[in-house]
Structure formats: C-alpha cells, structure tokens
Amino acid sequence: MNKVSIIGILATILVFGGLITYSYKHEKTKEELIETLGAR
C-alpha cells in the first residue's frame, strides 16, 4: 500500500509538472521565436 501510494503521488506530481511545463514552454515558444528572429 505504501509503495503504491508513493508511486501514485509521484506520478501525479510528474503529470501536473509536465502539463505546467509544457503549457509554459508552449506559451513562451512564440515569444522566443519572435525574439530570436528579431535579434537576427
């Protein structure tokens, strides 16, 4: 039970962290591309 609950908690954290990181990078991707193209 303990191992299962720990794995579940870690999986949940990884899932939420992945979604937050993906959404953050996805939103910043356009800005970074514009800045990169503008710099060049």
C-alpha positions in Angstrom: 0.0 0.0 0.0 2.8 2.4 0.9 4.7 1.8 -2.3 1.5 2.1 -4.4 0.5 5.4 -2.7 4.0 6.8 -3.1 4.2 5.9 -6.8 0.7 7.4 -7.3 1.8 10.6 -5.6 5.0 10.8 -7.7 3.1 10.0 -10.9 0.5 12.8 -10.1 3.3 15.3 -9.4 5.1 14.4 -12.7 1.8 14.6 -14.7 0.9 18.1 -13.3 4.5 19.2 -13.5 4.7 18.1 -17.1 1.4 19.8 -18.0 2.6 23.1 -16.4 6.0 22.9 -18.0 4.5 22.0 -21.4 1.9 24.8 -21.3 4.6 27.3 -20.1 7.0 26.4 -22.8 4.3 26.3 -25.4 3.2 29.9 -24.5 6.9 31.1 -24.5 7.8 29.3 -27.7 6.1 32.0 -29.9 7.7 34.9 -28.0 11.2 33.2 -28.1 10.9 32.6 -31.8 9.9 36.2 -32.4 12.8 37.4 -30.3 15.2 35.1 -32.0 14.1 36.2 -35.5 14.1 39.8 -34.4 17.6 39.5 -33.0 18.9 38.0 -36.2 
